[in-house]
Amino acid sequence: SGLVFSVVYIFLNLMADILSMLSNPKLRQSQI
């Protein structure tokens, strides 16, 4: 079950990154 938790945790982090980039494109440009 640890592997499943790791995959879900990484997936949630990716979703948070995508949502932050969509909601704040200026922040994304400053990070690049």
Contact map, one row per residue, 1 for C-alpha under 8 A:
11111000000000000000000000000000
11111100000000000000000000000000
11111110000000000000000000000000
11111111000000000000000000000000
11111111100000000000000000000000
01111111110000000000000000000000
00111111111000000000000000000000
00011111111100000000000000000000
00001111111110000000000000000000
00000111111111000000000000000000
00000011111111100000000000000000
00000001111111110000000000000000
00000000111111111000000000000000
00000000011111111100000000000000
00000000001111111110000000000000
00000000000111111111000000000000
00000000000011111111100000000000
00000000000001111111110000000000
00000000000000111111111000000000
00000000000000011111111110000000
00000000000000001111111110110000
00000000000000000111111110000000
00000000000000000011111110000000
00000000000000000001111111110000
00000000000000000001111111111000
00000000000000000000000111111100
00000000000000000000100111111110
00000000000000000000100111111111
00000000000000000000000011111111
00000000000000000000000001111111
00000000000000000000000000111111
00000000000000000000000000011111
